[in-house]
Amino acid sequence: MSQASHIPVMLGEVLHALEPRDGALFIDGTFGAGGYSRGILSAAACKLIGIDRDPSVQPAATQLVQASGGRFSFAEAPFSAMAEILAARGIDHVDGIVLDIGVSSMQIDQAERGFSFMRKGPLDMRMAASGPTAADAVNRLKESELADIFYVYGEERRSRRIAKFICSARAEAKIETTDRLADIVTRATGGKHSKIHPATKVFQALRIFVNDELGELARALEAAEQLLAPLGRLVVVTFHSLEDRMVKTFLRSRAGLAGGGGSRYEPAVEAGPAPSFSLLTRRAVAASDAEAADNPRARSAKLRAAIRTEAPAWSDSPELHTSIVSLARLEAAL
Ligand SMILES: C[S@@+](CC[C@H](N)C(=O)[O-])C[C@H]1O[C@@H](n2cnc3c(N)ncnc32)[C@H](O)[C@@H]1O
């Protein structure tokens, strides 16, 4: 994997929000090609733990471990396991956590990973090396479950019709490749009518489902609240409205602010635990026009950041995300 193949998004803004300082310890929960990790290690004489669940990032991570003079270590794991990763190192607090949610350019570009309808390959889409694939989902789930996944995770209005087409196609032969699925969705939606490929939302929805992306984010936000030391910083970059909404809702509620709005006159929520975060960004920060022009991935990026207060982590955490279809049940059925 080439390190140059993924351009880090909003790196300057991330470093500004994270404020790396000498002697501090940070987590980069989405190592990818290591763009953020290298930026953090260059910004201060700090230490950093990188996490990624994709085994293919290992060579880049190993290279950075060797070059870092003991300041960087790496764990191949989901970022929701950050508490366990720290516990295994005898650490219970960190000074900053950054998450750059979503897929990397390397993952999209490798046809054999099956993330892209533009590249013919097996219908896989897993970031990690285990668990059900997108082919398992489209061939095994009920029509209504597929429709729900497309509707909720893909915001696809034609979800029921697409699910119906998939179920008739799979009755003839298993759907095993990206191009066959893209073709079925294109037929279900009546062909290409806009600049956006008709299979875009279905592929995105399957990717979110197969990788339990919303469940991972919900668990990571709660873990971050437990693990950040007072004045520690949480910085999250998202590329999907459902993820941004989850980060926004979590941070605003933990900051003691009522939902919605964003007005500076907005009252704090009266009852409830003491705020465990104070917001660094009242509104999501977007990439600059220049970055968005240079890097199409940056166009949908949204950054939110907050500082941990001294208050205890909230214990009565409302369910941030309830999965609409159980990935564990699909796995058990395989
Ligand atoms: C957008 S890329 C990160 C790029 C990185 N910031 C850089 O500058 O090179 C996202 C990475 O996060 C990883 N990832 C996504 N969700 C994850 C999760 N729940 N746990 C661990 N890694 C995850 C993906 O495998 C991918 O390598």
The ligand as a Tripos MOL2 file, in Angstrom:
@<TRIPOS>MOLECULE
LIG
   27    29     1     0     0
SMALL
NO_CHARGES

@<TRIPOS>ATOM
      1 C1        -10.4650    7.6060    6.0350 C.3       1 LIG1
      2 S1         -9.2740    6.4050    6.4290 S.3       1 LIG1
      3 C2         -8.1780    7.1910    7.5340 C.3       1 LIG1
      4 C3         -7.0790    7.9400    6.8670 C.3       1 LIG1
      5 C4         -6.0620    8.5280    7.8100 C.3       1 LIG1
      6 N1         -6.6130    9.5690    8.6480 N.3       1 LIG1
      7 C5         -4.8810    9.0640    7.0560 C.2       1 LIG1
      8 O1         -4.5960   10.2570    7.1880 O.co2     1 LIG1
      9 O2         -4.2330    8.3020    6.3270 O.co2     1 LIG1
     10 C6        -10.1850    5.4020    7.5070 C.3       1 LIG1
     11 C7         -9.4380    4.2100    8.0620 C.3       1 LIG1
     12 O3        -10.1050    3.8520    9.2580 O.3       1 LIG1
     13 C8        -10.2600    2.4740    9.3050 C.3       1 LIG1
     14 N2        -11.4750    2.2470   10.0830 N.ar      1 LIG1
     15 C9        -12.7410    2.6150    9.7780 C.ar      1 LIG1
     16 N3        -13.5800    2.2360   10.7390 N.ar      1 LIG1
     17 C10       -12.8180    1.6240   11.6880 C.ar      1 LIG1
     18 C11       -13.1110    1.0310   12.9520 C.ar      1 LIG1
     19 N4        -14.3560    0.9740   13.4180 N.pl3     1 LIG1
     20 N5        -12.0980    0.5350   13.6770 N.ar      1 LIG1
     21 C12       -10.8140    0.5900   13.2060 C.ar      1 LIG1
     22 N6        -10.4820    1.1200   12.0160 N.ar      1 LIG1
     23 C13       -11.4730    1.6270   11.2740 C.ar      1 LIG1
     24 C14       -10.3640    2.0110    7.8890 C.3       1 LIG1
     25 O4         -9.9260    0.6680    7.7850 O.3       1 LIG1
     26 C15        -9.4410    2.9870    7.1700 C.3       1 LIG1
     27 O5         -8.1490    2.4740    7.0520 O.3       1 LIG1
@<TRIPOS>BOND
     1     1     2 1
     2     2     3 1
     3     2    10 1
     4     3     4 1
     5     4     5 1
     6     5     6 1
     7     5     7 1
     8     7     8 2
     9     7     9 1
    10    10    11 1
    11    11    12 1
    12    11    26 1
    13    12    13 1
    14    13    14 1
    15    13    24 1
    16    14    15 ar
    17    14    23 ar
    18    15    16 ar
    19    16    17 ar
    20    17    18 ar
    21    17    23 ar
    22    18    19 1
    23    18    20 ar
    24    20    21 ar
    25    21    22 ar
    26    22    23 ar
    27    24    25 1
    28    24    26 1
    29    26    27 1
@<TRIPOS>SUBSTRUCTURE
     1 LIG1         1 GROUP 0 **** ****
